[in-house]
Amino acid sequence: MKRAAWWLKSLYELQLRTIQASPRVFCDETPMPVLDPGRHRPRICQFWAHAMDDRPWGGPAPPAVAYVFAGGRGTEEIAGQLTGFSGILQVDGYAAYKALARGHGSAIQLAFCLAHARRKFVEVYKTTQSPFAREVIERLQAVYAIEAEIRGSSAEQRLAARRTRTTPLMAALKARLTATVGQLFSQSKLAEAINYALNHWDGLTLFLRDGRVEVDSNTVERSMRPIAMGRRNSLFSGSEGGAESWAILSSIVNTAKLHELDPQAYLSDVLERIVSGRTKSHQLHELLAWNWKAARERIAQAAA
């Protein structure tokens, strides 16, 4: 596995650079326990996930994800990974992303995740059966119903639909949140959920001003599930080198899955081409999952 990851590292780095060159990137992070010699417990490091996917509006960026292993989850780590990035970063409300955006002036614009805001009201409703929390959930369900209808439409069509149908819903929701929060005990979970939504409102509603932007960051959260499952089964990585190999292989395999490729067939061909030297370093872009798939489809059509 370590040797395979070593051969695939250049392709992985190209995939990561390609994602980060997109003007819209999704980002998320998850804990990655790593064995630390001399200690009686693993050291908690992080996997950061960078993803792109323009399929919801028919844009140019293919679906892809790349995981980056890091020792921590602070601003320093994500700033180092996104050096030179300029565009829209779609994330949750974690403070490191906000600090990153502040440090880059207007170069990075944050789009926040409506699913995260909704989740806080779901938690309140589950524990307290709050009628207001249920009302907010139902209002957001109407927003998601519109998103389901317009998925696959062009950015212009999505923006037009959002302006006429979703903007009034979100304006009414903000008015209800603002009117209600003052009536609540400031330390209550419901007040906390409302304040989270209001404090992140500009980023939560960026999708109303840009038809290319998604309503949430589920694109990257879905790509975290295989990592979480692997972590549950493996418990930890044996070393930092092992974690880096894990990140490389997971990036290549999970991107192949996003393109509905057979990972074994794809990896076998890619490794054979790289190891044999048949694909040179300046041709590595041909082995990116979406380009590899397109080339296979062209060969199949020519043979038909």
N, C-alpha and C positions, 0 to 999 in steps of 0.2 A: 504493500500500500504506500509506503514511504517513497519507494522508487517510482511508482506510477505517478504520485503527486509531483515528484521532482521533474519528470518529463513534461507534465501538464502545466507547470507553473507559468510558463510564458504565455500559454493560451489563456489561462486564468487571469493573468495580469492584463492582457489585451481585452478580455471580456469586462473586467472591472473598469478599465479606462473608457471603454465604449459606453458603459452605463453612465459613468460620471461626466461624459461629454454631452449627455442628453440635457436639454434645458429644463426637464422635469424629472426629478428623481424621488423615489420613495425611500425612506430610511427607517430602520428599527434596530433594536438591540435586545439581546437575551443573554442570561448568564451561561458561562461555560466553565465548570469546575475542572481544574488541572491539578494533578498530583504535584506536591511540593516536597521534595526529599527533606527529611528531618522534621517535618511537621506531622501531626496526627490527623490532619484533615486536609482536604483539597483547598487550593487557593481559588477564589472565585474570580475568574477572568470574564471576558465578554466575546460574543460573536456579534458584529455589526453587519446588518444586511443592507445592501444597496440594490434597488430594483428599478426597472423601467417597464412600461407596457402601454402602448398607445392604441391597443385593439378596441377599447370602448368607444373611441371616436374615429377609428380608421386612420390613425396617424402613422408616421413612418417608423417609430421605434418598436422593434419586436419585443416580446416578453423575455426578460432575462433577470437573473439574480446573481449577485456575487457576495460572498460572506468574507468578512475581514476579521481575523483574530487580533484581539488587543488585550492588554493587561488590565484595562479599566473601562469605565463608561462615562468619563468626564468630557468636558469641552475640549480639552487638549487632544484626546484621542480622535474625536470626530472631526476636529479642525484639521488635524494632520491628514486624515483620509480624504477630505474634500478641499484640499488646497487648490485654488484656482477655479473652483466650481462657481458658476453664476447661473441663477435661474430659480425655479420654484422647487422647494424641498417640502415634500408632503410627509408629515410626521405626527406623532402624538404630542402631548403638551410637556414633554420632558424638558427640564431647564437647560440642559446642555445644548439643545437645538436653538433655543431662544438666545443664549449667549453667543452661539456661533453666528446667528443672523445679525445680532447687534455689532459683533466684531467685524462684519463684512459690509457694514453700511447698507446700501440699497442693492447690493449684488445678489443677495439671497433673500428670497421672499418665502415666508412660511405659509403653507396650507395645512391647517390642522384637520384632525380626523373627527368627523361627526359621529362615527360609531363609538369612539371613546367617550364623547360627551353623553351619548344616549345610554351607554353602559352604566354610567354613574346613576342615572335615574332608574334604570332597571334594578340595580342593587338596592336602592332606597325602597322601591316598590316591593321587592321580595321580602324585605325585613319589616316594613311598616304598613304596607298596603295603602300608601298615601294616594289619595285621589288625584292630587296635583301631579305627582310623579307619573301616574298612569296617563293623565292628560298630555303631558309632554311626550311620552312614548308614542301615543297615538298621533300626535302632530308630526312627529318625525317619521312615523310609518307612512304618512301621506307623502312626505318628501321622497322617501325611498321608492314608493310606488311610481312616482313620476320618473325617477332615475331608471327604473327597470324598463319603462316604456321607451325611453329615448336612448337606451344603450345601443351602440352600433351606429347611431346617427352621426353626421358630421359635427365638428366643433361649433360651427355656425348654427346648425339646427338645434343642438343641445343648449347653446346659450340663449337662443330665442325662446325656447320652451321654458327654460329656467326663469327668464326675466318675466314672462307673462304668468306662469303658473306657480313657481316655487318662491320667487321673491316676496309676494304677498304673504305666503305661509310663514316664511322665516321672520318677516317684519312683525307679524301678529304674535309669533312665538316670543320674540325678544320683548315685546311690550308686556306680555303676560309674565315673563321671568322678572323683568324689572319691577313690575307692580307688586309681585308676590314676595320677593326676597326681603324687602323691608319689613314685612310682617312676621318674619321668622326669627327664631333664636339663632344668632350668628354662628354658633358652634354646631348646629344640627347638620346631619348628613344631607338633608334636602337643600339647606342653604349652601352647603359646600358644593353640591352638584350644580346649583344655579349659578353660583359665582364662577365656577370653572367655565361654564358655557359663556357667560357674559365677558369674562376676562380674556377669552380666546375668540371672541365673536368675529373679529376681522378676518382671522385665518380660517375660521370655520365656514365663513360665507364667501371665501375667495372663488369657489366654484360657480357662484352667481355672476361673477365678472369675467370668467375665462372658461369657455366651453371645453377646453382641453383638460381642465383640472377635474379630478375625481372628487366625489363627496366624502370619501374616507380613505384611509391608508390600508385597506384590506388587501390590496395587491401585494404588499410586502409582508403583512401578517400571515397570509396564507403560505408564503415561502418560509416562514419560521416554524411551521408545524413539523416538517420533516426533521429539523434540528432538535426540536423539543422531544420528538419521539425517539430519536437516536440517543439523546442525552438520558432519557428515562431508561433506555435499555442498557446503555454503556456506563451510566453513572458519572463518568469523568473521563477526561483525556489523560493519558499517561505522562505527557510532557508537553511543553510549549510547541516543540517540533511536531508532535502528534496532532495537536490542535490546529496547527497551520496546514498540515496535510488534510485534516478533516475539512477545513474551510475550502481548500482547493478542490477536493473531490466532490464535496457537496455542491459547490457552485456549478461545476461542469455537469454533474448528473441531474440536478434539479432544473437547470435550464433546459437540458435535453427533454426532460419530462414535460416542461411547459410547451414544447413544440411537438409533443406526442411521439417522440422518438423512442425506440428501444434502446435504453441506456447501454446495454451490453454490446449491441451491434455498433452503436455510435462510438463508444469508448475503444472498442477493439480496432476499428478503422482509424480513429484519430491517433491512437498510440502507435499503431503500425506505421503510419505515415510520418510521425514525428521521429520515432526511433530509427527508422530506416533512412531518414533524410530525404524521403521522397517529397515531403512538403518542407520548403525552406522557411527560415525565420520571417522573411518578408512576405510569405504567403500564408501566414497563420490565420489571417482573417477568413480564409476559405474554410477553416475548421470550426469557426463559431457555429453553434447549433443551427441557427436560422439559415446561414449560408450553405452549410453542409446539406441540410434538408432540401434547399432549393436546387442544389446541384444534382442531388439524387433524383428529384422529381423531373428535372430536365432530361436526364439520362433515360429514365423510364418512359417518358413521352416520346423520345427519339426512337426508342426500341419498339414502341407499340405499332 
